[in-house]
Amino acid sequence: MEALWTDLSVVEEDYESPAWHESALRETEARVASGEEQQVDWAEAKRRLRTRS
């Protein structure tokens, strides 16, 4: 648990995102903006993940 907390408490400016991360976020934003992808709340997302086979 301590190691997990250490990872989560890293100062944002000290962490460099991987190069692909920005393009992946832009692609997701574009899909949401076009209506191709819809946002769901966390409870619904968990329900969907649990029912996948």
C-alpha positions in Angstrom: 0.0 0.0 0.0 2.9 2.3 0.8 4.4 1.8 -2.6 1.1 2.6 -4.3 0.7 5.8 -2.3 4.2 6.8 -3.2 3.4 6.4 -6.9 0.1 8.3 -6.6 1.6 11.2 -4.7 4.2 12.1 -7.3 4.3 15.8 -8.1 2.7 16.2 -11.5 5.5 18.5 -12.8 8.1 15.8 -12.0 6.3 13.2 -14.1 6.7 13.1 -17.9 3.8 11.4 -19.8 4.7 9.0 -22.5 4.9 10.4 -26.0 1.7 8.6 -27.2 -0.4 9.9 -24.3 -1.3 13.3 -25.8 -2.3 11.8 -29.2 -4.4 9.2 -27.5 -6.2 11.9 -25.4 -6.8 14.0 -28.6 -8.3 11.0 -30.4 -10.6 10.3 -27.5 -11.7 13.9 -27.3 -12.4 13.9 -31.1 -14.6 10.7 -30.7 -16.5 12.3 -27.9 -17.0 15.6 -29.8 -18.3 13.7 -32.9 -20.7 11.6 -30.8 -18.9 8.4 -31.8 -18.1 7.8 -28.1 -20.1 8.8 -25.1 -19.0 9.4 -21.5 -20.5 7.2 -18.8 -20.3 7.6 -15.0 -18.0 5.4 -13.0 -20.7 3.1 -11.7 -21.9 2.4 -15.2 -18.3 1.8 -16.5 -17.6 -0.7 -13.7 -20.9 -2.5 -14.4 -20.0 -2.8 -18.1 -16.5 -4.0 -17.4 -17.8 -6.7 -15.0 -20.3 -8.0 -17.5 -17.7 -8.4 -20.3 -16.9 -12.0 -21.2 
